[in-house]
Structures are given as structure tokens and as C-alpha cells.
Amino acid sequence: MTETRKPIVVVGSVTMDMVTRTPQIPRVGQTVIGTSFSTTPGGKGANQAVAAARLGYPVQFLGMVGDDVFGPELLENLSSAGVNTSAMITAPGSSGLAPIFLSESGQNAIVVVPGANGKVDSAYVDKHVDVIRNAGMVLCQLELPMATIDYTLALCAQFDVPVMLDPAPAAALSDPVWKQVAWFTPNETEAAFYLDDASHPETVAAALLARGLPGVVLKRGAEGAYVVASGKAGWVQPFAVNAIDTVAAGDCFNGAFAVALLEGKDPWAAARFACAASAISVTRHGAQASMPTRDDLYAFLADRGETI
């Protein structure tokens, strides 16, 4: 592998996660006593960028941080993971913030405050059109303004650059989007937003393909992933691990899946590669801090007598 590879370009969010660990996630109106509090860099876009960069693939990020106390730390964290941040800017006001409640069982509840992420607009993207034109793949999520996502996807379609869209948090999509995305990667909750019934993956995938998508990956947590592309469909089995923190597991999957696809793996092998990466991530605390390196991933597979 050489650095002549076309980079993964992430057009997305970067936030500071503010994590409260607690025996259980409080119900509405309930007060519980937390056990610890910490801050750790996150944001779905930044998480996916770090996931791919930690695996040794070139990654460039398009996005913004605020001029608050968190901005420099967020930029440094991306850079130290190997992400190219040269196109990022610091906007007046707060950085993106994400208060997170994490239960002892590993489940989480998250509130995202956009901050500087809400200022990433089409004019900013347009200034970096060459970055998008030269991408091997563009990764998007839905934590930026929808108009920015629509504009980015239209540019990618114009330049024939494949897009992986993680519809998180789930939101209504304009009609052109369904035909501009190469890979659509919802989890079960997100899939349910777009369909009346998301309980049967085979039916869900067929319904999503009918909207014009060429490739769908349904991320199903402990069930694994259901992958449909090029007229073929099949389950990719998960790896059994002791999960302690599921924050950013889906982001880890997306970053690793993009890396594997760009390195020439077929979609099912790429999804297995991504399942291994995300399995490692849930055994560690934090969002970006949980992302495995390539050596971590190969050691994990070797321990299980598997190569991908």
C-alpha cells in the first residue's frame, strides 16, 4: 500500500463527548447517581475518520470546530490519529458537544449539540471541491445541516465519487439522495425511521434498494450485518466479545468498511473486517479512543484463527 491511494474524505461532525457513567440510563423525570464523568473527542464524522486513519488509510476531514476551549483539543486529536485536518477551520462560538449517558450494561443515550458543526455550509464545501473530486470515497452522516449534505452528495455525483451515507441521526432525505449514495448503512433504529417495519432485515434491504440505492448494509449489533449489493445478499456474522461501551461502534464499522472496500475487498469480506474492528471498539471505553489500529485488528483475528 502506498500514499498514492485516493483518500477517504469525511464531510462530517466533530464534537466533544461529555460522558456520564451511571448504573442505568435515567427515564424521563428520573434522577440517578452517576459513577464518573469524562470528556473525550467524538462526533460521528470524526469517529469515522479516526477509525479509518487508525487502520493506516489516508483520510482527510472537512468540518469545523469552535473557538472555545475544546476546539484545539479536537483538532489535535484528529491530527494525532493521522487525519489530515488542513482544510478544517475554527468558527466563532462553541464546538459541537455531545452529552452522553453510558450505563453499566454498555448501552447509551446521546444528545448532540451542533455548535460549529451547524456552520458547515455549502460555501465551505465549495472551497474544497478539489478535495472531494480526488477522494476515493466520501463518508457523510447526518449531524451537519441537511442542505450541506445534499450539496456534498450532488458534488460527489458530479465527480463520480462514491458516497457512504450513515443516516445518523435519522432524518428525512430528499429524493435525489437515494440515487447519489453508493452505500447506505443504517442500524435497526435508523432503518425503522425510513420504513414502517424494520424487524426483518431481508425485507428492509429490499425496500431500501427499491428507492434507488445500489448497496445497503444493515448494522444489527450482536446479530452482525446484513449486506446487499450487486444482486447478492447475505449475513456477515459478528464476533462474540464482552461489550463494555457501545459508543461509536457503528462509526468504527463505517470507517473500517470504507477502508476494506477501497483496498479491494468484496462487500462481505469488507463487512467482516468492519465487524472485527467494531468488536474491538466495544471492549474499550470512549469514542475515538476505542478505535483499533491495523495491528490490533490482525491480532484479534489471529486469536480467532481467521484472516480477512
Secondary structure, 3 states (H helix, E strand, C coil): CCCCCCCEEEECCCEEEEEEEECCCCCCCCCCCCCEEEEEEECHHHHHHHHHHHCCCCEEEECEEECCCCHHHHHHHHHHCCEECCCCEEECCCCEEEEEEEECCCCEEECCECHHHHHCCHHHHHHCHHHHHCCCEEEECCCCCHHHHHHHHHHHHHHCCCEEECCCCCCCCCCCHHHHCCEECCEHHHHHHHCCCCCCHHHHHHHHHCCCCCEEEEECHHHCEEEEECCEEEEECCCCCCCCCCCCHHHHHHHHHHHHHHCCCCHHHHHHHHHHHHHHHCCCCCCHHHCCCHHHHHHHHHHCCCCC
